[in-house]
Amino acid sequence: MLGWTLIFFLIALVAAFFGFFAIAGAAATIAKILFVGFLILAVISLFTGRGRSAI
């Protein structure tokens, strides 16, 4: 999921550079949503993985 976030962030940067501000805004919004989703899943997996033994 973090990979998709980086891809949409790069799309937003390239689109903004070339003047496509509507596409850049949409790609930046998608990147933000994916990044927040990644953070939520990372925190959930951090807390749920603590109770198990590593044997």
C-alpha distance matrix in Angstrom:
0.0 3.8 5.3 5.2 6.4 8.9 10.0 10.9 12.5 14.5 15.5 16.7 18.6 20.3 21.2 22.7 24.6 26.2 27.0 24.8 24.2 23.3 20.5 19.4 19.5 17.5 14.7 14.8 14.7 11.6 9.9 11.5 10.5 6.7 7.7 10.1 8.1 6.1 9.8 11.3 9.6 10.4 13.9 14.5 13.9 16.0 18.8 18.8 18.9 21.9 24.5 24.3 26.4 25.2 28.1
3.8 0.0 3.8 5.4 5.0 6.4 8.7 10.0 10.5 12.4 14.3 15.3 16.6 18.5 19.9 21.0 22.6 24.6 25.7 23.9 23.2 22.8 20.1 18.4 18.7 17.4 14.3 13.7 14.3 11.9 9.1 10.6 10.8 7.3 6.5 9.7 9.1 6.3 9.1 11.7 10.7 10.4 13.8 15.3 14.7 16.0 19.1 19.8 19.6 22.1 25.1 25.1 26.9 25.5 28.6
5.3 3.8 0.0 3.8 5.3 5.2 6.3 8.8 9.8 10.7 12.5 14.3 15.4 16.7 18.4 20.0 21.2 22.9 24.4 22.6 22.5 22.3 19.2 17.7 18.7 17.3 13.8 14.1 15.3 12.5 10.0 12.5 13.0 9.5 9.5 13.0 12.3 9.9 12.8 15.4 14.1 13.9 17.4 18.7 17.7 19.2 22.5 22.8 22.3 25.1 28.0 27.6 29.1 27.4 30.2
5.2 5.4 3.8 0.0 3.8 5.4 5.0 6.2 8.5 9.8 10.5 12.3 14.2 15.4 16.3 18.2 19.9 21.2 22.3 20.2 20.0 19.3 16.1 15.2 16.0 14.1 10.8 11.6 12.5 9.3 7.5 10.6 10.6 7.4 8.8 12.1 11.2 10.0 13.3 15.3 14.4 15.1 18.4 19.4 19.0 20.9 23.7 24.0 24.0 26.9 29.6 29.4 31.3 29.9 32.7
6.4 5.0 5.3 3.8 0.0 3.8 5.4 5.3 6.1 8.6 9.9 10.5 12.3 14.3 15.3 16.4 18.3 20.2 20.9 19.0 18.3 17.9 15.2 13.5 13.9 12.6 9.3 9.0 10.0 7.7 4.7 7.4 8.4 5.6 5.9 9.5 9.8 8.7 11.3 13.8 13.8 14.1 17.0 18.6 18.7 20.1 22.9 23.7 23.9 26.5 29.4 29.6 31.6 30.4 33.5
8.9 6.4 5.2 5.4 3.8 0.0 3.8 5.5 5.0 6.1 8.6 9.7 10.5 12.3 14.1 15.2 16.4 18.5 19.8 18.5 18.1 18.4 15.6 13.4 14.7 14.1 10.4 10.0 12.2 10.4 7.2 9.9 11.8 9.3 8.8 12.6 13.2 11.5 13.7 16.7 16.6 16.2 19.2 21.2 20.8 21.8 25.0 26.0 25.8 28.1 31.3 31.3 33.0 31.4 34.4
10.0 8.7 6.3 5.0 5.4 3.8 0.0 3.8 5.4 5.2 6.2 8.7 9.9 10.7 12.2 14.2 15.4 16.8 18.3 16.6 16.9 16.9 13.6 12.2 14.0 12.9 9.1 10.1 12.4 10.2 8.0 11.6 12.9 10.6 11.3 14.9 15.0 13.9 16.5 19.1 18.8 18.9 22.1 23.6 23.2 24.7 27.7 28.3 28.2 30.9 33.8 33.6 35.3 33.7 36.5
10.9 10.0 8.8 6.2 5.3 5.5 3.8 0.0 3.8 5.4 4.9 6.1 8.6 9.9 10.3 12.1 14.1 15.4 16.2 14.1 13.9 13.5 10.4 9.0 10.4 9.1 5.4 6.6 8.8 6.8 5.3 9.0 10.4 9.1 10.2 13.5 14.0 13.7 16.2 18.5 18.7 19.4 22.1 23.6 23.9 25.4 28.1 28.8 29.2 31.8 34.6 34.8 36.8 35.5 38.5
12.5 10.5 9.8 8.5 6.1 5.0 5.4 3.8 0.0 3.8 5.4 5.0 6.3 8.7 9.9 10.5 12.3 14.5 15.3 13.9 13.3 13.9 11.3 8.7 10.1 10.1 6.6 5.9 9.0 8.4 5.7 8.4 11.1 10.2 10.0 13.3 14.7 14.1 15.9 18.6 19.3 19.4 21.9 23.9 24.3 25.2 28.0 29.3 29.5 31.7 34.8 35.2 37.1 35.8 38.9
14.5 12.4 10.7 9.8 8.6 6.1 5.2 5.4 3.8 0.0 3.8 5.3 5.0 6.2 8.5 9.8 10.5 12.5 14.2 13.3 13.6 14.7 11.7 9.4 11.9 12.2 8.6 8.9 12.3 11.5 9.2 12.2 14.7 13.5 13.4 16.9 18.1 17.1 19.0 21.9 22.3 22.1 24.9 26.9 26.9 27.8 30.8 31.9 31.9 34.2 37.3 37.4 39.1 37.4 40.4
15.5 14.3 12.5 10.5 9.9 8.6 6.2 4.9 5.4 3.8 0.0 3.8 5.5 5.2 6.0 8.4 9.8 10.7 12.1 10.5 11.2 11.8 8.5 7.0 10.0 9.7 6.4 8.1 11.3 10.5 9.4 12.7 14.7 13.9 14.7 17.9 18.8 18.5 20.7 23.2 23.5 24.0 26.7 28.4 28.6 29.9 32.7 33.6 33.8 36.3 39.3 39.4 41.2 39.7 42.6
16.7 15.3 14.3 12.3 10.5 9.7 8.7 6.1 5.0 5.3 3.8 0.0 3.8 5.5 5.1 6.0 8.5 10.0 10.4 8.9 8.5 9.5 7.0 4.1 6.8 7.7 5.1 5.5 9.0 9.5 8.5 11.0 13.5 13.6 14.1 16.8 18.4 18.5 20.2 22.6 23.6 24.0 26.3 28.2 28.9 29.9 32.6 33.8 34.2 36.5 39.5 40.0 42.0 40.7 43.9
18.6 16.6 15.4 14.2 12.3 10.5 9.9 8.6 6.3 5.0 5.5 3.8 0.0 3.8 5.5 5.2 6.1 8.8 9.9 9.8 9.8 11.9 9.9 6.8 9.6 11.3 8.8 8.4 12.1 12.9 11.1 13.3 16.3 16.2 15.9 18.8 20.7 20.3 21.7 24.5 25.5 25.4 27.7 30.0 30.4 31.1 33.9 35.3 35.5 37.6 40.8 41.2 43.0 41.5 44.7
20.3 18.5 16.7 15.4 14.3 12.3 10.7 9.9 8.7 6.2 5.2 5.5 3.8 0.0 3.8 5.5 5.0 6.4 8.7 8.6 10.0 12.1 9.7 7.7 11.4 12.6 10.2 11.0 14.6 14.8 13.6 16.3 18.9 18.4 18.7 21.8 23.2 22.8 24.6 27.3 28.0 28.0 30.6 32.6 32.8 33.8 36.7 37.9 37.9 40.2 43.4 43.5 45.2 43.6 46.6
21.2 19.9 18.4 16.3 15.3 14.1 12.2 10.3 9.9 8.5 6.0 5.1 5.5 3.8 0.0 3.8 5.4 5.3 6.2 5.0 6.7 8.6 6.4 5.1 8.8 10.1 8.7 10.0 13.2 13.8 13.5 16.0 18.3 18.4 19.2 21.9 23.3 23.5 25.3 27.7 28.6 29.1 31.5 33.3 33.8 35.0 37.6 38.8 39.2 41.5 44.5 44.9 46.8 45.4 48.4
22.7 21.0 20.0 18.2 16.4 15.2 14.2 12.1 10.5 9.8 8.4 6.0 5.2 5.5 3.8 0.0 3.8 5.4 5.0 5.6 5.5 8.6 7.9 5.3 8.2 10.8 9.9 9.9 13.1 14.7 14.1 15.8 18.6 19.3 19.4 21.9 23.8 24.1 25.4 27.9 29.2 29.5 31.5 33.7 34.5 35.3 37.8 39.3 39.8 41.9 45.0 45.6 47.5 46.2 49.4
24.6 22.6 21.2 19.9 18.3 16.4 15.4 14.1 12.3 10.5 9.8 8.5 6.1 5.0 5.4 3.8 0.0 3.8 5.6 7.7 8.7 12.0 11.1 8.9 12.0 14.4 13.1 13.1 16.6 17.8 16.8 18.7 21.7 21.9 21.8 24.6 26.5 26.4 27.6 30.4 31.5 31.5 33.7 36.0 36.5 37.2 39.9 41.4 41.6 43.7 46.9 47.4 49.1 47.5 50.6
26.2 24.6 22.9 21.2 20.2 18.5 16.8 15.4 14.5 12.5 10.7 10.0 8.8 6.4 5.3 5.4 3.8 0.0 3.8 5.9 8.4 11.3 10.4 9.5 12.9 14.7 13.9 14.8 17.9 18.9 18.6 20.8 23.3 23.6 24.0 26.7 28.4 28.4 30.1 32.6 33.6 33.9 36.2 38.2 38.7 39.7 42.4 43.7 43.9 46.2 49.3 49.6 51.4 49.8 52.9
27.0 25.7 24.4 22.3 20.9 19.8 18.3 16.2 15.3 14.2 12.1 10.4 9.9 8.7 6.2 5.0 5.6 3.8 0.0 3.8 5.6 8.8 9.1 8.4 11.0 13.3 13.4 14.1 16.8 18.4 18.5 20.2 22.6 23.5 24.1 26.4 28.2 28.7 30.1 32.4 33.7 34.3 36.3 38.3 39.1 40.1 42.6 44.0 44.6 46.7 49.8 50.4 52.3 51.0 54.2
24.8 23.9 22.6 20.2 19.0 18.5 16.6 14.1 13.9 13.3 10.5 8.9 9.8 8.6 5.0 5.6 7.7 5.9 3.8 0.0 3.8 5.7 5.6 6.1 8.7 10.3 10.7 12.1 14.4 15.6 16.4 18.3 20.2 21.2 22.3 24.4 25.9 26.7 28.4 30.4 31.6 32.5 34.6 36.3 37.2 38.5 40.8 42.0 42.7 45.0 47.9 48.5 50.6 49.4 52.5
24.2 23.2 22.5 20.0 18.3 18.1 16.9 13.9 13.3 13.6 11.2 8.5 9.8 10.0 6.7 5.5 8.7 8.4 5.6 3.8 0.0 3.8 5.5 4.9 6.0 8.5 9.7 10.2 12.1 14.1 14.9 16.1 18.3 19.8 20.6 22.3 24.2 25.2 26.6 28.5 30.0 31.0 32.7 34.5 35.7 36.8 39.0 40.3 41.3 43.5 46.4 47.2 49.4 48.5 51.7
23.3 22.8 22.3 19.3 17.9 18.4 16.9 13.5 13.9 14.7 11.8 9.5 11.9 12.1 8.6 8.6 12.0 11.3 8.8 5.7 3.8 0.0 3.8 5.4 5.2 6.3 8.6 9.9 10.7 12.5 14.2 15.4 16.8 18.5 20.0 21.4 22.8 24.4 25.9 27.4 28.9 30.2 32.0 33.4 34.8 36.2 38.2 39.2 40.4 42.8 45.5 46.2 48.7 47.9 51.1
20.5 20.1 19.2 16.1 15.2 15.6 13.6 10.4 11.3 11.7 8.5 7.0 9.9 9.7 6.4 7.9 11.1 10.4 9.1 5.6 5.5 3.8 0.0 3.8 5.4 5.1 6.1 8.4 9.9 10.6 12.1 14.2 15.5 16.5 18.1 20.1 21.1 22.3 24.3 25.9 27.0 28.3 30.4 31.7 32.7 34.3 36.5 37.4 38.3 40.8 43.5 44.1 46.4 45.4 48.4
19.4 18.4 17.7 15.2 13.5 13.4 12.2 9.0 8.7 9.4 7.0 4.1 6.8 7.7 5.1 5.3 8.9 9.5 8.4 6.1 4.9 5.4 3.8 0.0 3.8 5.5 5.2 6.0 8.5 9.9 10.4 12.2 14.3 15.3 16.2 18.3 19.9 20.7 22.3 24.3 25.6 26.5 28.5 30.2 31.2 32.4 34.7 36.0 36.8 39.1 41.9 42.6 44.8 43.8 46.9
19.5 18.7 18.7 16.0 13.9 14.7 14.0 10.4 10.1 11.9 10.0 6.8 9.6 11.4 8.8 8.2 12.0 12.9 11.0 8.7 6.0 5.2 5.4 3.8 0.0 3.8 5.5 5.1 6.1 8.7 9.8 10.5 12.4 14.3 15.2 16.6 18.4 19.8 21.1 22.7 24.4 25.6 27.2 28.8 30.2 31.4 33.4 34.7 35.9 38.0 40.8 41.8 44.2 43.5 46.7
17.5 17.4 17.3 14.1 12.6 14.1 12.9 9.1 10.1 12.2 9.7 7.7 11.3 12.6 10.1 10.8 14.4 14.7 13.3 10.3 8.5 6.3 5.1 5.5 3.8 0.0 3.8 5.4 5.1 6.3 8.6 9.9 10.7 12.4 14.2 15.6 16.7 18.4 20.1 21.4 22.7 24.3 26.1 27.3 28.6 30.3 32.2 33.1 34.4 36.8 39.4 40.1 42.7 42.0 45.1
14.7 14.3 13.8 10.8 9.3 10.4 9.1 5.4 6.6 8.6 6.4 5.1 8.8 10.2 8.7 9.9 13.1 13.9 13.4 10.7 9.7 8.6 6.1 5.2 5.5 3.8 0.0 3.8 5.4 5.1 6.1 8.6 10.0 10.5 12.1 14.3 15.3 16.3 18.3 20.0 21.0 22.2 24.4 25.7 26.7 28.2 30.5 31.4 32.3 34.8 37.5 38.0 40.4 39.4 42.5
14.8 13.7 14.1 11.6 9.0 10.0 10.1 6.6 5.9 8.9 8.1 5.5 8.4 11.0 10.0 9.9 13.1 14.8 14.1 12.1 10.2 9.9 8.4 6.0 5.1 5.4 3.8 0.0 3.8 5.4 5.0 6.2 8.7 9.9 10.4 12.3 14.2 15.1 16.4 18.4 19.9 20.8 22.6 24.4 25.6 26.7 28.9 30.2 31.1 33.3 36.2 37.0 39.3 38.5 41.8
14.7 14.3 15.3 12.5 10.0 12.2 12.4 8.8 9.0 12.3 11.3 9.0 12.1 14.6 13.2 13.1 16.6 17.9 16.8 14.4 12.1 10.7 9.9 8.5 6.1 5.1 5.4 3.8 0.0 3.8 5.4 5.1 6.3 8.7 9.9 10.8 12.4 14.2 15.5 16.7 18.5 19.9 21.4 22.8 24.4 25.8 27.5 28.7 30.1 32.3 34.9 36.0 38.6 38.1 41.4
11.6 11.9 12.5 9.3 7.7 10.4 10.2 6.8 8.4 11.5 10.5 9.5 12.9 14.8 13.8 14.7 17.8 18.9 18.4 15.6 14.1 12.5 10.6 9.9 8.7 6.3 5.1 5.4 3.8 0.0 3.8 5.4 5.2 6.2 8.5 10.0 10.6 12.2 14.3 15.4 16.5 18.2 20.1 21.2 22.4 24.2 26.1 26.9 28.1 30.6 33.2 33.9 36.4 35.8 38.9
9.9 9.1 10.0 7.5 4.7 7.2 8.0 5.3 5.7 9.2 9.4 8.5 11.1 13.6 13.5 14.1 16.8 18.6 18.5 16.4 14.9 14.2 12.1 10.4 9.8 8.6 6.1 5.0 5.4 3.8 0.0 3.8 5.5 5.2 6.0 8.6 9.8 10.4 12.2 14.2 15.3 16.2 18.4 19.9 20.9 22.2 24.5 25.6 26.4 28.8 31.6 32.3 34.6 33.7 37.0
11.5 10.6 12.5 10.6 7.4 9.9 11.6 9.0 8.4 12.2 12.7 11.0 13.3 16.3 16.0 15.8 18.7 20.8 20.2 18.3 16.1 15.4 14.2 12.2 10.5 9.9 8.6 6.2 5.1 5.4 3.8 0.0 3.8 5.5 5.1 6.2 8.6 9.8 10.6 12.4 14.3 15.2 16.6 18.4 19.9 21.0 22.9 24.4 25.6 27.6 30.4 31.5 34.0 33.5 36.9
10.5 10.8 13.0 10.6 8.4 11.8 12.9 10.4 11.1 14.7 14.7 13.5 16.3 18.9 18.3 18.6 21.7 23.3 22.6 20.2 18.3 16.8 15.5 14.3 12.4 10.7 10.0 8.7 6.3 5.2 5.5 3.8 0.0 3.8 5.5 5.3 6.2 8.6 10.0 10.7 12.4 14.2 15.6 16.6 18.4 20.0 21.6 22.6 24.1 26.4 28.8 29.9 32.7 32.4 35.7
6.7 7.3 9.5 7.4 5.6 9.3 10.6 9.1 10.2 13.5 13.9 13.6 16.2 18.4 18.4 19.3 21.9 23.6 23.5 21.2 19.8 18.5 16.5 15.3 14.3 12.4 10.5 9.9 8.7 6.2 5.2 5.5 3.8 0.0 3.8 5.5 5.0 6.1 8.7 9.9 10.5 12.1 14.3 15.3 16.3 18.1 20.2 20.9 22.0 24.5 27.1 27.7 30.3 29.7 32.9
7.7 6.5 9.5 8.8 5.9 8.8 11.3 10.2 10.0 13.4 14.7 14.1 15.9 18.7 19.2 19.4 21.8 24.0 24.1 22.3 20.6 20.0 18.1 16.2 15.2 14.2 12.1 10.4 9.9 8.5 6.0 5.1 5.5 3.8 0.0 3.8 5.3 5.0 6.2 8.6 9.9 10.4 12.4 14.2 15.2 16.3 18.6 19.9 20.8 22.9 25.8 26.7 29.0 28.4 31.8
10.1 9.7 13.0 12.1 9.5 12.6 14.9 13.5 13.3 16.9 17.9 16.8 18.8 21.8 21.9 21.9 24.6 26.7 26.4 24.4 22.3 21.4 20.1 18.3 16.6 15.6 14.3 12.3 10.8 10.0 8.6 6.2 5.3 5.5 3.8 0.0 3.8 5.4 5.1 6.2 8.6 9.8 10.7 12.3 14.2 15.2 16.8 18.4 19.8 21.7 24.4 25.7 28.4 28.3 31.7
8.1 9.1 12.3 11.2 9.8 13.2 15.0 14.0 14.7 18.1 18.8 18.4 20.7 23.2 23.3 23.8 26.5 28.4 28.2 25.9 24.2 22.8 21.1 19.9 18.4 16.7 15.3 14.2 12.4 10.6 9.8 8.6 6.2 5.0 5.3 3.8 0.0 3.8 5.4 5.1 6.2 8.5 10.0 10.6 12.2 14.1 15.7 16.4 18.0 20.4 22.7 23.7 26.6 26.5 29.7
6.1 6.3 9.9 10.0 8.7 11.5 13.9 13.7 14.1 17.1 18.5 18.5 20.3 22.8 23.5 24.1 26.4 28.4 28.7 26.7 25.2 24.4 22.3 20.7 19.8 18.4 16.3 15.1 14.2 12.2 10.4 9.8 8.6 6.1 5.0 5.4 3.8 0.0 3.8 5.5 5.2 6.0 8.6 9.9 10.5 12.1 14.4 15.3 16.1 18.5 21.3 21.9 24.4 23.9 27.2
9.8 9.1 12.8 13.3 11.3 13.7 16.5 16.2 15.9 19.0 20.7 20.2 21.7 24.6 25.3 25.4 27.6 30.1 30.1 28.4 26.6 25.9 24.3 22.3 21.1 20.1 18.3 16.4 15.5 14.3 12.2 10.6 10.0 8.7 6.2 5.1 5.4 3.8 0.0 3.8 5.5 5.0 6.2 8.6 9.9 10.4 12.5 14.2 15.3 17.0 19.9 21.2 23.7 23.5 27.0
11.3 11.7 15.4 15.3 13.8 16.7 19.1 18.5 18.6 21.9 23.2 22.6 24.5 27.3 27.7 27.9 30.4 32.6 32.4 30.4 28.5 27.4 25.9 24.3 22.7 21.4 20.0 18.4 16.7 15.4 14.2 12.4 10.7 9.9 8.6 6.2 5.1 5.5 3.8 0.0 3.8 5.4 5.3 6.2 8.6 9.9 10.9 12.3 14.1 16.0 18.4 19.9 22.8 23.1 26.6
9.6 10.7 14.1 14.4 13.8 16.6 18.8 18.7 19.3 22.3 23.5 23.6 25.5 28.0 28.6 29.2 31.5 33.6 33.7 31.6 30.0 28.9 27.0 25.6 24.4 22.7 21.0 19.9 18.5 16.5 15.3 14.3 12.4 10.5 9.9 8.6 6.2 5.2 5.5 3.8 0.0 3.8 5.5 5.1 6.1 8.4 10.0 10.4 11.8 14.4 16.7 17.5 20.4 20.5 23.8
10.4 10.4 13.9 15.1 14.1 16.2 18.9 19.4 19.4 22.1 24.0 24.0 25.4 28.0 29.1 29.5 31.5 33.9 34.3 32.5 31.0 30.2 28.3 26.5 25.6 24.3 22.2 20.8 19.9 18.2 16.2 15.2 14.2 12.1 10.4 9.8 8.5 6.0 5.0 5.4 3.8 0.0 3.8 5.5 5.2 6.1 8.8 10.0 10.5 12.6 15.5 16.4 18.8 18.5 22.0
13.9 13.8 17.4 18.4 17.0 19.2 22.1 22.1 21.9 24.9 26.7 26.3 27.7 30.6 31.5 31.5 33.7 36.2 36.3 34.6 32.7 32.0 30.4 28.5 27.2 26.1 24.4 22.6 21.4 20.1 18.4 16.6 15.6 14.3 12.4 10.7 10.0 8.6 6.2 5.3 5.5 3.8 0.0 3.8 5.5 5.0 6.3 8.6 10.0 11.2 14.0 15.7 18.4 18.8 22.4
14.5 15.3 18.7 19.4 18.6 21.2 23.6 23.6 23.9 26.9 28.4 28.2 30.0 32.6 33.3 33.7 36.0 38.2 38.3 36.3 34.5 33.4 31.7 30.2 28.8 27.3 25.7 24.4 22.8 21.2 19.9 18.4 16.6 15.3 14.2 12.3 10.6 9.9 8.6 6.2 5.1 5.5 3.8 0.0 3.8 5.4 5.4 6.1 8.4 10.3 12.3 13.9 17.1 17.9 21.3
13.9 14.7 17.7 19.0 18.7 20.8 23.2 23.9 24.3 26.9 28.6 28.9 30.4 32.8 33.8 34.5 36.5 38.7 39.1 37.2 35.7 34.8 32.7 31.2 30.2 28.6 26.7 25.6 24.4 22.4 20.9 19.9 18.4 16.3 15.2 14.2 12.2 10.5 9.9 8.6 6.1 5.2 5.5 3.8 0.0 3.8 5.5 5.1 5.8 8.6 10.9 11.6 14.4 14.7 18.0
16.0 16.0 19.2 20.9 20.1 21.8 24.7 25.4 25.2 27.8 29.9 29.9 31.1 33.8 35.0 35.3 37.2 39.7 40.1 38.5 36.8 36.2 34.3 32.4 31.4 30.3 28.2 26.7 25.8 24.2 22.2 21.0 20.0 18.1 16.3 15.2 14.1 12.1 10.4 9.9 8.4 6.1 5.0 5.4 3.8 0.0 3.8 5.7 5.5 6.6 9.9 11.2 13.6 13.9 17.6
18.8 19.1 22.5 23.7 22.9 25.0 27.7 28.1 28.0 30.8 32.7 32.6 33.9 36.7 37.6 37.8 39.9 42.4 42.6 40.8 39.0 38.2 36.5 34.7 33.4 32.2 30.5 28.9 27.5 26.1 24.5 22.9 21.6 20.2 18.6 16.8 15.7 14.4 12.5 10.9 10.0 8.8 6.3 5.4 5.5 3.8 0.0 3.8 5.5 5.6 7.9 10.3 13.2 14.6 18.0
18.8 19.8 22.8 24.0 23.7 26.0 28.3 28.8 29.3 31.9 33.6 33.8 35.3 37.9 38.8 39.3 41.4 43.7 44.0 42.0 40.3 39.2 37.4 36.0 34.7 33.1 31.4 30.2 28.7 26.9 25.6 24.4 22.6 20.9 19.9 18.4 16.4 15.3 14.2 12.3 10.4 10.0 8.6 6.1 5.1 5.7 3.8 0.0 3.8 5.6 6.5 8.1 11.5 13.1 16.2
18.9 19.6 22.3 24.0 23.9 25.8 28.2 29.2 29.5 31.9 33.8 34.2 35.5 37.9 39.2 39.8 41.6 43.9 44.6 42.7 41.3 40.4 38.3 36.8 35.9 34.4 32.3 31.1 30.1 28.1 26.4 25.6 24.1 22.0 20.8 19.8 18.0 16.1 15.3 14.1 11.8 10.5 10.0 8.4 5.8 5.5 5.5 3.8 0.0 3.8 5.7 5.9 8.7 9.6 12.9
21.9 22.1 25.1 26.9 26.5 28.1 30.9 31.8 31.7 34.2 36.3 36.5 37.6 40.2 41.5 41.9 43.7 46.2 46.7 45.0 43.5 42.8 40.8 39.1 38.0 36.8 34.8 33.3 32.3 30.6 28.8 27.6 26.4 24.5 22.9 21.7 20.4 18.5 17.0 16.0 14.4 12.6 11.2 10.3 8.6 6.6 5.6 5.6 3.8 0.0 3.8 5.7 7.9 9.5 12.9
24.5 25.1 28.0 29.6 29.4 31.3 33.8 34.6 34.8 37.3 39.3 39.5 40.8 43.4 44.5 45.0 46.9 49.3 49.8 47.9 46.4 45.5 43.5 41.9 40.8 39.4 37.5 36.2 34.9 33.2 31.6 30.4 28.8 27.1 25.8 24.4 22.7 21.3 19.9 18.4 16.7 15.5 14.0 12.3 10.9 9.9 7.9 6.5 5.7 3.8 0.0 3.8 6.7 9.6 12.3
24.3 25.1 27.6 29.4 29.6 31.3 33.6 34.8 35.2 37.4 39.4 40.0 41.2 43.5 44.9 45.6 47.4 49.6 50.4 48.5 47.2 46.2 44.1 42.6 41.8 40.1 38.0 37.0 36.0 33.9 32.3 31.5 29.9 27.7 26.7 25.7 23.7 21.9 21.2 19.9 17.5 16.4 15.7 13.9 11.6 11.2 10.3 8.1 5.9 5.7 3.8 0.0 3.8 6.5 8.9
26.4 26.9 29.1 31.3 31.6 33.0 35.3 36.8 37.1 39.1 41.2 42.0 43.0 45.2 46.8 47.5 49.1 51.4 52.3 50.6 49.4 48.7 46.4 44.8 44.2 42.7 40.4 39.3 38.6 36.4 34.6 34.0 32.7 30.3 29.0 28.4 26.6 24.4 23.7 22.8 20.4 18.8 18.4 17.1 14.4 13.6 13.2 11.5 8.7 7.9 6.7 3.8 0.0 3.8 5.6
25.2 25.5 27.4 29.9 30.4 31.4 33.7 35.5 35.8 37.4 39.7 40.7 41.5 43.6 45.4 46.2 47.5 49.8 51.0 49.4 48.5 47.9 45.4 43.8 43.5 42.0 39.4 38.5 38.1 35.8 33.7 33.5 32.4 29.7 28.4 28.3 26.5 23.9 23.5 23.1 20.5 18.5 18.8 17.9 14.7 13.9 14.6 13.1 9.6 9.5 9.6 6.5 3.8 0.0 3.8
28.1 28.6 30.2 32.7 33.5 34.4 36.5 38.5 38.9 40.4 42.6 43.9 44.7 46.6 48.4 49.4 50.6 52.9 54.2 52.5 51.7 51.1 48.4 46.9 46.7 45.1 42.5 41.8 41.4 38.9 37.0 36.9 35.7 32.9 31.8 31.7 29.7 27.2 27.0 26.6 23.8 22.0 22.4 21.3 18.0 17.6 18.0 16.2 12.9 12.9 12.3 8.9 5.6 3.8 0.0
